[in-house]
Amino acid sequence: MNFIKQILLVVVILLSFIMNGQNTYNQKKEYGYNGPVKRVTTYMMDVSAYRIPVDTLDYFGKSTMNFNKNGDATTYNRFYNLASYTYKSKAVFSGSGKNISYKEVSKVNAAEEVNMTFKFVWKDPLSYEMKPLSTKDSTSRYISLNPDFTVDKVNFKALNFESEEKASYHYNSENQLEKIIYKVTSTENDVTTVKDDVRVIKSVDVFNNATIIYFLEKEHSRFPKSVVFKYYEYY
């Protein structure tokens, strides 16, 4: 009987090792990307006069994210040109797997550049804090992940403001992701609002990565409020 227990224990350990190997975290999985992704370039366009953009000529936001062959992010550049402000940032990542930190340089309008450093501090196998390493930043960001390492929930806190974004993933009969609905609950100066942020996938590439995404304010809205185009480069 003891011999059988030992055999079963070995089997359990081996299965655990195999499953952990198959389910190793990397940032590519957190973003839901498939295949040997090298670079993702994203363009964001507004929808105006009920005309849905079909190209990226009039984008108000652009981001470029690079990954190494292991799926770890290496750089993340963002640019937003909105009516009230212009925002630029560049993040450079170091480390691999769950041992991640990054330095970010950001700038709003003509203000001075802000330099910040963040580190992923893991609370358990599926949640971490994106911890600022400067005492000047009093914000906190907590990310909870699903077993496949996609984002389940994001909690953010700052002075007089906090928010929670809870994601639900919806698949079609062929088990392909069709849309993600974020339930966003935010409180500012003791006033709480709840709204949906719906993202409908309209097109995918050969690796089943989303290439066109509609952003809706309600699940059954007839027109999106904005459209995202994504372009992928692969190893």
N, C-alpha and C positions, 0 to 999 in steps of 0.2 A: 504493500500500500504506500509506504514511504517512497519507494522507487517510482511509482506512478505519479505521485505528487511532484517529485523532482522533475520528471519528464514534462509534466504540464507547466511547471514553473518556467522551464527553459523555453517551451513553446511560447508562453505569454511574453517573456522577455524579448524573444526574437521578433514576435509580431509587433511589440511596442517599438522596437528598434527600427523595423521596416517602415511602420507607419510614421514615425517621427522623421525618418529620412525623406519620405514622400511629402511630408507636410512641413518642410522647413520654411520658415518665414523669409520673405524678401519683399521689398517695397513694390515691385512689379505686381505681386499678388494682391497687395492692399489696394492698388488702383484698379484691379480687375482685368489687367492686360494678359493676353494669351500669346504664346509663341515667343521666339527669340527677339523680343523688342529691343531696339537700339535707341531710337529717338521717337518721341511723340510731339508733334506740333499741333497746337489747338488754336482755333480762331473762333471768336464770339461775335455774333451780329445781332443787332436789334431787329425786331419785326415792327414795321410801321405801315400804317394805312392798309393793314391786312395783306401786305405783300411779304411773302416768306422768301428770304434771300436764297439764291441758288449758287452764289459764289462768295469769295472772301474779300471782295474789294473794299467794302465799307465796315471793316471789323472795328470794334471798340476795345477788344481785348485779345491778347495773343500770349501764349505761353509755350515754352519749349522745355521738355524734360528728357534727359539722357540717362540711359541705364547701361551698366556693364553686362557682360555675358552671364553673370550670376543672378541678374535681376535686381541688383542694388542701384539706387539712384546715385548719379554722380553730380549733375547740375540741374537746376530748375530756375529758369528765367521767366518773369512775368511782366506784362505791360498792360495797363488799363487807361484808356483815354475817355473819361466820363465828363458829363456836363459840369460837375462841381469840382472835379479834381483829376489830376493825372498821377498815376502810381507806377513806379518801376521797382523791381527787386531782382536780385540775383542770389541764389543759394548754392553753396558748394558743400557737398556731402563727403564725409569720411567714415570709414568703418564698413562693416559688412554684416549681413544677417540682422540680428537684433541689436548689435553693438554699433549704434548709429549716432552721429552728431553732425551738425551742419552750421556753417556760418552764413549769415544773410546780410546783404547790404540793400537797404531800401530807401526810396526817396518819394516824397509827396510834393507835387508842384515845385516851387522854387526853394523849399525848405532844405536844411542841411541833411546830408545822408545819415542814416541810422544804421549802426553796425551792431548786430546781435548774434549770439551763439546759443544753440539749443542742443539738448541731448535727449535721446529716447530713454526714459527710465521705466523699466518694465515692472508692473505690479504683480502680474501673474502671466501665464502663457498667452493670454489673449487680450491683454489690456496694458496700456502704457501711458505715461505722462510725457508730453512734449515740453520738457522743462527748460525754461530760460536760465542761462548761467550768469546773468547780470542782475544785480539788485535793482537796476533801474526799471526792469520789466516786472510788474506785479501781476501779470496775467497768468492764467493756468489753462492748459488744454489737456483733456483726458480723452483717449481714443479707445473704444472697445471694439474688438474684432469678432467676426464669425469664425467657425472652425476652418473655413477655406481662406481665412485671413482678409477677406473683404471687410469694409467698414460696417459695423453694426450701429455704433452710436458715437457722437462727438459732443463733449461738454466743454464749454468755454466760459471763463469767468474773468471779468475785469472790474474796474471801479464803477459801481452803480449799474453794472450790466452783466447778465449771464444768459446763456442759451444752451439748448440741447437739441441736437439733430438726430432723430432716430430713423434709420433706413429700413425699408422693406423692399424685397426683391421679387419681381414677378416674371415668371417664365411661361413660354408657350408649350404646346403639346410635344414639341421636339426638344424640350429642356434648354431652349435658348432664351437668354435674358431679353425681355421685351421692354421693361421699364423699372425705374427705381423711384419710390415715393419717400421723400423725407418729411417727417412730421417735425416742424420747427417750432419750438417753444422758447420764447425769449422774454426776459424781464428787464426793463430799464426804468430806473427811478420808481420802483415798486409797481409798475404797470406791466401786466403780462399779456402777451399776444400769442396766438397759436395759428399757424398757417401751414399749408402744404407746399412743397417744392417738388414738382413732378418732372422726371426726365424720361422721355420716351425715345427709345432707339429706333431710328428709321432705316438705317443701313449699316451693314457690317462688311468687313473685308474677308479674305480667305482664312484668316486665323480667328474669325468670329469676334474681332475687335470692332467696337462701334466707330463708324466714320461720320455719321450724321445723327445728332441728338437734338430733339425739341425740348425746350424748357417751358413747362406750363405752370400756371398759378393754381389750377385745379385739375383733377384727374381727367375730367371730361370736357375740358375747354376745347373750343373749336380751332383756335389759333394759338400758336406758341407766343410767349413774350420775347423769346430769343432763340437763336439757333446756333449750334456748335458744330464746326467741321473739324475732324481730326485726321491727321496724316501720319502714317507710321513708316519708319525705316527699320529693317530687320537685319540681324547678323546673318 
